[in-house]
Amino acid sequence: MSVAWVFPGQGAQTIGMGKALAEAYPAAKAVFDEVDAALGEKLSALIWDGDIADLTLTANAQPALMATSLAAVKALEAEGFAITDAAFVAGHSLGEYSALCAAGALSLSDTAKLLRIRGEAMQSAVPVGVGAMAALLGLDFATATEVAQEAAQGEICQAANDNDPGQVVVSGHKAAVERAVEIAKGKGAKRAVMLPVSAPFHCALMQPAADRMAEALAGVAISAPVVPVVANVRAEAVSSPDLIRDLLVEQVTGSVRWRESVEWMVAQGVTEAWEVGAGKALSGMIKRIAKETVLKNLGTPEDIVKLKG
């Protein structure tokens, strides 16, 4: 049995996530305390008892989801499971930061600060209403890429997330993304829907945010991870700290190659995926990419105790 630990991205946030972990495991509570201290605010109070609209703001959701994932990692460790038991770690977009932190490449405090900066930079890179994202369902990546190119018409429209064989998200200027939705329907998409997001992530419009991240990452220590990290923009494992730094910058404007990342891990012998943290979105994608993969969701004390059998 070869296991990958995978870490969710934005959209998985819910009020109350990680609270039971913090109550059951002192090491999990310490994660939230350290993130609060790093940010100089009680993010944990927002996560557990706040308003979902505030939690969903990109600058809050990114460090909040990472904190919940790392709390789950600490709970797993308390029950005798180690990150070094994993063959690979991987995360979807911001989840890549959770994976890097879990694998010891980034400190928890630095990860929290970087994700706050990343969230703010991605939010402010494009004025509200200028950009958009849409999910194209039932088209493969090659067809979705053609749709995006046809829709661009001098504007930005890119395939941003290759999530699974039947779900590709496009991102760019609002009018171009709206054109992509109509073109996709004409090319046989089962559904093509605009997404309720606050900015057009993972496309060239995010270049100001990439520049900001390059600046932020330049001042942060990155160590070689104790487990290979499958990078979003490469869809293969990387371990060089300098390359990790470069790819985190590239990731802001580049595509999240999740389908290929999962296929690559399966090709390396991975048979089981543990989704560590909030939600079950990645498990759904992995099921559609590699049906044989055994899936485990590890976001609550019950999930983790059950894992012990």
C-alpha positions in Angstrom: 0.0 0.0 0.0 1.4 3.3 -1.1 -0.3 6.4 0.3 -0.5 10.0 -0.8 -1.5 12.7 1.7 -3.5 15.4 -0.2 -4.5 18.8 1.0 -7.7 20.8 0.0 -7.9 24.2 -1.7 -10.2 27.1 -1.5 -13.9 26.3 -1.4 -13.7 23.6 1.3 -14.0 26.1 4.1 -16.9 25.7 6.7 -17.6 27.4 10.0 -16.4 25.1 12.8 -13.8 23.2 10.8 -11.0 21.9 12.9 -12.6 22.8 16.2 -13.2 19.2 17.3 -9.6 18.4 16.4 -8.4 21.3 18.6 -10.6 20.1 21.4 -9.4 16.5 21.2 -5.7 17.1 20.5 -3.5 19.7 22.2 -1.0 19.5 19.3 -3.9 20.5 16.9 -4.9 23.3 19.2 -1.3 24.5 19.1 -1.5 24.8 15.3 -4.4 27.3 15.5 -2.7 29.2 18.4 0.5 29.5 16.3 -1.4 30.7 13.2 -3.2 33.3 15.3 0.1 34.5 16.7 1.7 34.7 13.3 -1.2 36.8 11.9 -1.6 38.9 15.0 -5.3 38.1 15.2 -7.8 35.4 16.3 -8.3 33.7 13.0 -9.4 30.6 15.0 -12.4 32.6 16.4 -13.5 33.4 12.8 -13.0 29.8 11.7 -15.0 28.3 14.6 -17.7 30.9 15.4 -17.5 33.6 12.7 -19.6 34.4 9.6 -19.1 32.3 6.5 -18.9 35.4 4.3 -15.9 36.6 6.2 -14.3 33.2 6.3 -14.7 32.9 2.5 -12.7 36.1 1.9 -9.6 34.8 0.1 -7.2 36.4 2.6 -9.0 34.5 5.4 -9.9 31.2 3.7 -6.3 30.5 2.6 -4.6 30.5 6.0 -7.7 29.0 7.6 -7.8 26.0 5.4 -4.1 25.5 5.9 -4.4 25.7 9.7 -7.2 23.1 9.6 -5.1 20.7 7.4 -2.1 21.1 9.7 -4.2 20.5 12.8 -5.3 17.2 11.2 -1.7 16.4 10.5 -0.8 16.9 14.2 -3.8 14.8 15.2 -2.6 12.0 12.9 0.9 12.3 14.4 -0.6 12.0 17.9 -2.3 8.7 16.9 1.0 7.3 15.5 0.8 8.3 11.8 3.7 10.2 10.4 4.0 12.3 7.3 7.0 10.2 6.4 4.7 7.2 6.0 3.4 9.0 2.9 5.0 8.3 -0.5 4.0 11.8 -1.7 2.2 14.9 -0.5 0.2 17.2 -2.8 -2.3 20.0 -2.5 -4.7 21.8 -4.7 -3.6 25.4 -5.2 -3.3 26.9 -1.7 -3.2 23.2 -0.5 0.3 23.0 -2.0 1.4 25.3 0.9 -0.3 23.0 3.4 1.6 20.0 1.8 4.9 21.9 1.9 4.3 22.8 5.6 3.3 19.3 6.5 6.5 18.0 4.8 8.7 20.4 6.7 9.7 22.6 3.8 8.0 25.7 5.3 7.5 26.6 9.0 3.9 27.0 10.1 4.3 30.6 11.0 5.8 31.4 7.6 3.1 29.4 5.8 0.3 31.4 7.5 2.0 34.7 6.7 2.6 33.7 3.1 -1.0 32.6 2.6 -2.3 35.9 4.1 -0.1 37.8 1.6 -1.1 35.5 -1.2 -4.8 35.8 -0.5 -4.6 39.6 -0.3 -2.4 39.8 -3.4 -4.7 37.6 -5.4 -7.8 39.5 -4.3 -6.3 42.9 -5.2 -4.6 41.9 -8.4 -7.8 42.5 -10.5 -10.5 45.0 -9.7 -13.8 43.3 -8.6 -16.0 42.6 -11.7 -13.2 42.6 -14.2 -12.3 38.9 -14.0 -14.3 35.7 -13.6 -14.0 31.9 -13.6 -16.3 29.2 -15.0 -16.4 25.4 -14.6 -16.8 23.5 -17.9 -18.2 20.0 -17.1 -18.0 17.1 -19.5 -15.0 18.4 -21.6 -11.5 17.1 -21.5 -8.5 19.4 -20.9 -7.5 19.7 -24.6 -11.1 20.7 -25.7 -11.4 23.2 -22.7 -8.1 24.7 -23.7 -9.4 25.2 -27.3 -12.6 26.8 -25.9 -10.5 29.2 -23.8 -8.3 30.2 -26.8 -11.4 30.7 -29.0 -13.1 32.8 -26.3 -10.1 35.1 -25.6 -10.5 37.4 -28.6 -7.7 39.6 -27.5 -8.5 39.2 -23.8 -7.2 36.7 -21.2 -9.0 33.4 -21.0 -7.0 30.3 -19.8 -7.7 26.8 -18.6 -6.9 27.4 -14.9 -7.7 24.1 -13.1 -7.5 20.7 -14.7 -9.4 19.1 -11.9 -10.5 15.7 -13.3 -11.4 14.1 -16.7 -14.7 15.9 -16.9 -14.1 19.2 -15.0 -11.9 22.0 -16.2 -12.1 25.6 -14.8 -11.3 28.5 -17.1 -10.3 31.9 -15.8 -9.7 35.4 -17.2 -11.5 38.6 -18.2 -15.2 38.4 -17.4 -16.5 38.8 -21.0 -14.1 36.2 -22.3 -15.1 33.7 -19.6 -18.8 34.3 -20.5 -17.9 33.7 -24.1 -16.2 30.4 -23.1 -19.3 29.3 -21.3 -21.3 29.6 -24.6 -18.6 28.1 -26.8 -18.3 25.1 -24.4 -22.0 24.4 -24.6 -21.6 24.3 -28.4 -18.7 21.9 -28.1 -20.7 19.4 -26.1 -20.1 20.4 -22.4 -22.7 18.8 -20.1 -22.8 22.0 -18.2 -20.8 25.3 -18.2 -21.4 27.6 -15.2 -19.9 30.8 -13.9 -18.4 30.3 -10.4 -19.0 32.5 -7.4 -15.4 33.6 -7.0 -14.0 37.0 -6.1 -11.1 37.0 -8.6 -9.8 35.2 -11.7 -7.3 32.8 -10.1 -4.5 30.9 -12.0 -4.4 33.1 -15.1 -2.2 35.8 -16.5 -4.3 38.5 -14.8 -2.8 37.4 -11.5 0.7 38.6 -12.6 0.7 41.4 -9.9 0.0 38.8 -7.3 2.8 36.6 -8.7 5.2 39.5 -8.4 4.1 40.1 -4.8 4.6 36.4 -4.0 8.1 36.4 -5.5 9.0 39.2 -3.2 7.4 37.5 -0.1 9.0 34.1 -0.9 12.4 35.6 -1.4 12.6 36.4 2.3 11.4 33.0 3.6 13.5 29.9 4.4 12.5 26.8 2.4 14.0 23.4 3.4 14.0 20.2 1.4 10.7 18.4 2.2 10.9 15.1 4.1 8.4 13.7 1.6 8.4 14.5 -2.1 5.8 17.3 -2.9 3.9 17.0 -6.2 3.9 20.5 -7.6 0.7 21.9 -9.2 2.4 23.4 -12.2 4.7 20.5 -12.9 2.4 17.5 -12.0 5.4 15.7 -10.7 7.4 15.5 -7.4 9.9 18.2 -6.6 12.3 18.5 -3.6 14.8 21.3 -4.4 14.1 24.4 -2.2 15.0 26.8 -5.0 12.7 25.0 -7.5 9.9 25.0 -4.9 10.2 28.7 -4.5 10.1 29.3 -8.2 7.1 27.0 -8.7 5.1 28.7 -5.9 5.5 32.0 -7.8 4.6 30.3 -11.2 1.6 28.7 -9.5 -0.2 32.0 -9.1 -0.6 32.5 -12.8 -0.2 28.9 -13.9 -2.7 26.0 -14.3 -3.4 23.7 -11.4 -2.6 20.4 -13.0 -4.5 18.2 -10.5 -5.7 15.5 -12.9 -2.1 15.0 -14.1 -0.7 15.1 -10.6 -3.0 12.3 -9.5 -2.3 10.3 -12.6 1.5 10.8 -12.0 1.2 9.6 -8.4 -0.8 6.5 -9.4 1.8 5.7 -12.0 4.4 5.8 -9.2 2.4 3.1 -7.4 0.1 5.2 -5.1 -3.0 3.1 -4.3 -4.5 5.2 -1.4 -5.2 8.9 -0.9 -5.8 10.6 2.4 -7.5 13.9 2.2 -6.2 15.8 5.2 -8.3 18.7 6.4 -11.7 20.2 5.5 -14.1 18.8 3.0 -14.2 16.0 0.4 -13.7 17.8 -2.9 -10.3 16.2 -3.7 -11.6 12.7 -3.0 -14.4 13.3 -5.5 -11.9 14.4 -8.1 -9.5 11.5 -7.4 -12.4 9.0 -7.7 -13.1 10.3 -11.2 -9.4 10.3 -12.1 -8.3 6.9 -10.7 -11.4 4.8 -9.7 -9.3 2.1 -8.0 -7.8 4.5 -5.5 -8.8 3.9 -1.9 -9.9 7.2 -0.4 -9.9 8.4 3.3 -11.2 11.8 4.5 -9.4 12.9 7.7 -10.9 16.1 9.0 -12.4 15.1 12.4 -11.2 13.1 15.5 -13.7 10.3 14.5 -12.1 10.0 11.1 -8.6 9.7 12.6 -9.6 7.2 15.3 -11.4 5.1 12.6 -8.1 5.1 10.6 -6.5 3.3 13.5 -9.1 0.5 13.1 
